[in-house]
Amino acid sequence: MPAMVAIALAAIGGYLLGSIPFGVLVTRLGGAGDVRQIGSGNIGATNVLRTGRKDLALATLLLDAGKGAAALLLARWLLGSELAACIAGGAAFLGHLFPVWLKFKGGKGVATFFGLLIAAHWPLGLMAGATWLIVAFTLRYSSLAALVAAALAPLYSLLPLPVAGLPTSSAITLLAVFTAVLIYIRHHENIGRLLKGAEPRIGAPKA
């Protein structure tokens, strides 16, 4: 198969996989209604949690992370190309943020971001995840934790992390940059609230 055709198929397949709105499907199948009519209207795990169903939120978290990882790993396995794998993963991330099935109104991509990084290079994913945990538990802002993790992920990808059997590629760095930029775009409202001191903290009582 010509390289350009393979990359195009990886991108299309990744986007369609990433576009599956698991938050909407899980809440409907779980009898919790339409998550888009609850809280912020976002289809991600954080908003699913506002239904009061922790089981549905956990399922959404794992499925959103898993679809990004699956797109990348399938392309890596089928095509044997790290570039094609990262393109498929990036397309899945784009699909989650702008799903064709929901008129391009998707989630903010944090779970899919971590799933992608773990699949691409698990030490990188673990460092980004540890960054999220440190910021979240010290400053109590989930959005800020995601923003800091996204900003540092491209830098982490440049560190010498020789692990046997794991790929090292500039494509992984480009994937980290691409997803980080989109996370900042999708979190523009959170950034505004953070600057104003109006962003709710983790565990804070509802106003």
C-alpha positions as CSV (number, residue, x, y, z in Angstrom):
1,M,0.0,0.0,0.0
2,P,1.4,3.4,-0.9
3,A,2.6,5.4,2.1
4,M,0.2,8.3,1.5
5,V,-2.8,6.0,1.2
6,A,-1.9,4.2,4.4
7,I,-1.5,7.5,6.3
8,A,-4.8,8.8,4.9
9,L,-6.6,5.6,6.0
10,A,-5.0,5.8,9.4
11,A,-6.2,9.4,9.7
12,I,-9.8,8.6,8.7
13,G,-10.0,5.5,10.8
14,G,-8.5,7.3,13.8
15,Y,-11.0,10.2,13.4
16,L,-14.0,7.9,13.2
17,L,-12.9,5.9,16.2
18,G,-12.2,9.0,18.2
19,S,-15.6,10.5,17.2
20,I,-17.5,7.7,19.1
21,P,-19.3,9.8,21.9
22,F,-18.9,7.3,24.7
23,G,-20.1,9.8,27.3
24,V,-23.5,10.2,25.5
25,L,-23.8,6.4,24.9
26,V,-22.9,5.4,28.4
27,T,-25.2,7.8,30.1
28,R,-28.1,6.8,27.8
29,L,-27.5,3.1,28.2
30,G,-27.1,3.6,32.0
31,G,-30.4,5.3,32.3
32,A,-28.9,8.7,33.3
33,G,-30.4,10.7,30.4
34,D,-28.5,12.8,27.9
35,V,-25.2,14.1,29.4
36,R,-25.4,17.1,27.1
37,Q,-28.4,18.4,29.1
38,I,-26.5,18.1,32.4
39,G,-24.0,20.5,34.0
40,S,-21.7,22.0,31.5
41,G,-23.1,19.9,28.6
42,N,-19.7,18.4,28.0
43,I,-19.6,14.7,27.0
44,G,-16.5,13.9,29.0
45,A,-16.1,11.9,32.2
46,T,-16.1,15.0,34.5
47,N,-19.6,16.0,33.4
48,V,-20.8,12.5,33.4
49,L,-19.9,12.4,37.1
50,R,-22.4,15.2,37.6
51,T,-25.2,12.7,36.9
52,G,-24.3,11.2,40.3
53,R,-23.2,7.9,38.7
54,K,-19.5,7.2,39.4
55,D,-19.7,4.0,37.5
56,L,-20.7,5.7,34.4
57,A,-18.1,8.4,34.8
58,L,-15.4,5.7,35.2
59,A,-16.6,3.9,32.2
60,T,-16.5,7.1,30.1
61,L,-13.0,7.9,31.4
62,L,-11.7,4.5,30.4
63,L,-13.5,4.3,27.0
64,D,-12.4,7.9,26.1
65,A,-8.8,7.1,27.0
66,G,-9.0,3.7,25.3
67,K,-10.2,4.9,21.9
68,G,-7.2,7.2,21.5
69,A,-4.9,4.4,22.6
70,A,-6.6,1.9,20.3
71,A,-6.3,4.1,17.2
72,L,-2.6,4.6,17.7
73,L,-1.8,1.0,18.6
74,L,-3.9,-0.4,15.7
75,A,-2.1,1.9,13.2
76,R,1.3,1.0,14.6
77,W,0.5,-2.7,14.4
78,L,-1.1,-2.7,11.0
79,L,1.2,-0.2,9.2
80,G,4.4,-0.6,11.2
81,S,4.9,3.1,11.0
82,E,5.3,5.4,14.0
83,L,4.3,8.4,11.9
84,A,1.1,6.7,10.8
85,A,0.4,5.6,14.4
86,C,0.8,9.2,15.7
87,I,-1.4,10.6,12.9
88,A,-4.1,8.0,13.7
89,G,-3.8,8.9,17.4
90,G,-3.9,12.7,16.6
91,A,-6.9,12.1,14.4
92,A,-8.7,10.2,17.1
93,F,-8.0,13.1,19.5
94,L,-9.5,15.5,16.9
95,G,-12.5,13.3,16.5
96,H,-13.2,13.3,20.3
97,L,-13.0,17.1,20.4
98,F,-15.0,17.6,17.2
99,P,-17.1,14.5,16.5
100,V,-19.0,14.4,13.3
101,W,-21.9,12.5,15.0
102,L,-22.6,15.4,17.4
103,K,-22.3,18.3,15.0
104,F,-18.6,18.7,16.0
105,K,-19.4,19.5,19.6
106,G,-17.3,17.1,21.7
107,G,-15.3,16.8,24.9
108,K,-12.1,18.6,26.1
109,G,-9.9,15.6,25.4
110,V,-8.0,15.1,28.7
111,A,-8.8,11.4,29.1
112,T,-8.0,10.8,25.4
113,F,-4.8,12.8,25.7
114,F,-3.5,10.6,28.5
115,G,-4.6,7.4,26.7
116,L,-2.7,8.5,23.6
117,L,0.5,9.3,25.5
118,I,0.5,6.0,27.4
119,A,0.0,4.1,24.1
120,A,2.6,6.1,22.3
121,H,5.3,5.9,25.0
122,W,4.2,4.8,28.4
123,P,6.9,6.6,30.5
124,L,5.8,9.8,28.8
125,G,2.2,9.1,29.7
126,L,3.1,8.3,33.3
127,M,5.0,11.5,33.7
128,A,2.2,13.6,32.3
129,G,-0.3,11.7,34.6
130,A,2.0,12.3,37.6
131,T,2.1,16.0,36.7
132,W,-1.7,16.1,36.6
133,L,-1.9,14.4,40.0
134,I,0.6,16.7,41.7
135,V,-1.1,19.9,40.4
136,A,-4.6,18.6,41.1
137,F,-3.8,17.6,44.7
138,T,-1.8,20.7,45.6
139,L,-3.8,23.4,43.9
140,R,-7.2,21.6,43.6
141,Y,-7.9,22.7,40.1
142,S,-8.6,19.9,37.6
143,S,-8.4,22.2,34.6
144,L,-5.1,23.7,35.7
145,A,-3.7,20.3,36.2
146,A,-4.6,19.3,32.7
147,L,-3.2,22.5,31.2
148,V,0.1,22.1,33.1
149,A,0.4,18.4,32.1
150,A,-0.4,19.2,28.4
151,A,2.2,22.0,28.4
152,L,5.0,19.8,29.9
153,A,4.3,16.7,27.8
154,P,6.2,17.9,24.7
155,L,9.1,18.7,26.9
156,Y,9.0,15.3,28.6
157,S,9.0,13.7,25.2
158,L,12.4,15.3,24.5
159,L,14.0,13.7,27.6
160,P,16.3,10.7,27.0
161,L,14.1,7.8,28.2
162,P,15.7,4.7,26.9
163,V,13.3,1.8,27.6
164,A,13.8,-1.5,25.9
165,G,11.3,-2.2,23.2
166,L,9.7,1.3,23.2
167,P,9.7,3.5,20.1
168,T,11.4,6.9,20.2
169,S,10.3,9.3,17.4
170,S,9.9,13.0,16.7
171,A,6.4,12.0,15.7
172,I,5.6,11.4,19.4
173,T,6.8,14.9,20.2
174,L,4.7,16.4,17.4
175,L,1.7,14.4,18.7
176,A,2.3,15.8,22.2
177,V,2.5,19.4,20.8
178,F,-0.6,18.9,18.6
179,T,-2.8,17.6,21.5
180,A,-1.5,20.2,23.9
181,V,-2.4,23.1,21.6
182,L,-5.9,21.7,21.2
183,I,-6.3,21.2,24.9
184,Y,-5.5,24.8,25.5
185,I,-8.0,25.8,22.8
186,R,-10.8,23.7,24.3
187,H,-10.0,25.0,27.8
188,H,-10.2,28.7,26.8
189,E,-13.2,29.2,29.1
190,N,-11.4,27.5,32.0
191,I,-8.4,29.7,31.4
192,G,-10.5,32.8,31.6
193,R,-12.1,31.6,34.9
194,L,-8.6,30.7,36.3
195,L,-7.4,34.2,35.5
196,K,-10.4,35.7,37.2
197,G,-10.1,33.4,40.2
198,A,-13.6,32.0,39.4
199,E,-12.7,28.4,38.5
200,P,-14.2,25.9,40.9
201,R,-11.7,23.8,42.9
202,I,-11.8,20.0,43.2
203,G,-14.2,19.0,46.0
204,A,-15.5,22.5,46.5
205,P,-19.3,22.7,47.4
206,K,-21.6,23.9,44.7
207,A,-22.5,27.5,44.7
